[in-house]
Amino acid sequence: MFKKQVLIWLLIGLLLCSGCGNQIASIEVPEASVVFDIKGRPIKGLAEENRISIGFEDIPESFKAAIIAVEDKNFYNHHGIDFTGILRALFLNLKAGKITAGGSTITQQTAKTLFLSNERTLIRKIKELFYALELERSYTKDEILTRYCNSIYFGHGAYGLEVAARTFFNKNARDLSIEESALLAGLPNAPSLYDPYVNPEAAKQRQGLVLQRMVEEGYIGQAERDDIEARELQYQAADYVVGEAPYFIAMVRDYLSEKYGERMVYQGGLKIYTTLDLDMQKAAQKAYQEGMREREANVQAALVALDVSNGHIRALIGGRDFALSNYNRVFSKRQPGSTFKPFLYSLAMEWGMTEADQIKCEEVEFRLPDGDTYTPEDYGEEKYHWKEFTLKEALMISDNVIAVRLNQSLGPQQVADHAEKFGFKNIEPILSLPLGSKEVSPLNMAAAYCVFANEGIYSQPRYILKVVDQHGQILEESYAQQTQAVSPENAYIISDMLKGVMEPGGTGAHLQVLVGRPAAGKTGTTDDYNDAWFVGYTPQLCCAVWVGYDQGRNVNLVGGVAAGPIWANFIREASASLAPRDFKKPDGIHLMNVCLDSGLVATDSCARSIQMAFIEGTEPQEICYYHTSHLDWLLEAVAP
């Protein structure tokens, strides 16, 4: 067997000396596609394996020195094939009586990764050499080294230096220390043998060998080597090993693969311009991690944020750990609880009702078409309030009984039809509809709430703006698809009502201090506590957050507690660069302080009052007489 290997090496030498390398036809090197965010910045993460490509400038000098010292000390001096290395490997193999060294250069290893399989045959080795020569002819040394660092395997599913740095040290490649670089440079030789999580002693010994090679090649001195080797290494995997926006990238990849084929996506050098904002994505990841830190490991969450003006997806998180589950929960259909109520109130406003109109919360029984009866109840120990509420306060406190009574009054079919204006499909017209009986996705909810933030205009969500091939030809380009769902006045009134949710007495009042700017939103919790929601928006950004189990188990959390803080912290961080502003008030809207107890114009004597928005001519005309003395009321009555 060994004699055969010697013959192979001799044959390879003869082939190379014969000048065959000069007769190689030009090859087409696979070119990775690049996904860009809305500001033109590359989004790391698009690859066949768990790989994130980085540029030469992002590879630390310490790793460049370490990998060259241990893998190919003559890298910058040879032309793809190191004859000295081949002879050295041949000598070592003859001395050992078996194959102990291969003599492959970094260029050869890169050629093998790009073009060939792992089979150990003479033909494969010859092809490897030919491809290595062509790579050297077509690319600079820095470009070849970059391709190598982006493709080698380090273990634990990590391809390339960036993912390896995140997998073993919870940091980006550019931030690696020299001791970390030396450790990682030693792994590709035998990833499973030197796995620091499994065999830390073997990994440490391998690091020492790499450092010694760096001394021999003049990169560091002996004293420095000893100091570096003595430093303790802290192994820790990053929360987002697989990329900056793995669920978003997977969504882009799946769409492009279906349309253009996987080869074009992974090797065609496409440039994909998307709507994602990396700054907002980082804000989403931060808020997500903080909000889920204390949750049980199996509890999942989804977050999606849209630009309210055009439906662009600015941030997206589809689950807790993409490496464990790539299922994108942004598209998962779940019952939305009370987050569905605003669409009911929108129809009520469209039909001439106002925020100040009152409905009583009391026990009421409805007979269903199948003969059964339905009795809605509120959350908490007290199932009924036994009092009248203005519609604004009913939405603020999320009263279920009033919502069902209003739905019955307007007509479930009419409410279902109205909801479909907001992008929902196949809405079932049932009495419990405003309580979230229809399953919808977080993306559905975010797009629907954008209508209220954008003067009544519905925008189809978008995530890809343009796709360009490697020759600069535009393959596709998308444009906003928008429709007027409701009037600007209707949208503003609902926004005013949802701003009340964030005010004292509302179910989201505790979130306003976290947001720190004008915002509107709604909590949502299903009857069985399986799903917790918060959906809300500012004039610029809308975000939906869902928290729950994939299997629909009882999460025993309410929307304001589980999803609300994630939403609020995200909105605060993501909006940091945006100037705070309030919602644009249409000319035909009149603002007035109204007594929450009477639904009439508030006086200084009204202990519970709030500002409400009305289409001019629909506002209350009477002064509240609940909290006005008889004398004051008489003076008001006779005043000219």
Buried (B, 14 or more C-beta within 10 A) or exposed (E): EEEEBEEBBEEBBEBBEEEBBEEEEEBEBBEBBBBBBBEEBBBBBBBEEBBBBBEBEBBBEBBBBBBBBBBBBBBEEBEBBBBEBBEEBBEBBEEEEEEEBBBBBBBBBBBBBBBBEEEEEEEBBBBBBBBBBBBBBEBEBBBBBBBBBBBBBBBBBBBBBBBBBBBBBBBBBBEBBBBBBBBBBBBBBEBEEBBBEEBEEBBBEBBBBBBBBBBEBEBBEEEBBEBBBEEEBEBEBBBBBBBBBBBBBBBBBEBBBEEBEEEBBBBBBBBBBBBBBBBBBBBBBBBBBEBBEEBEEEBBBBBBBBBBBBBBBBBBBBBBBBBEEBBBBBBBEBBBBBBBBBBBBBBBBBEEBBBBBBBBBEEBEBEEEEEEEBEBEBBEEEBBBEEBBBBBBBBBBBBBBBBBBBBBEBBBEBBBEBBEBBBBEEBEBBBBBBBBBBEBBBBBBBBBBBBBBBBBBBBEBBBBBBBBBEEEEEBEEBEEEBEEBBBBBBBBBBBBBBBBBBEEEBBBBBBBEBBEBBBBBBBBBBBEBBBBBBBBBBBBBBBBBBBBBBEEEEBEBBBBBBBBBBBBBBBBBBBEEEEEEEBBBBEEBEEBBBBBBBBBBBBEEBEBBBBBBBBEEBBBEEBBBBBBEEEBBEEBEEEE
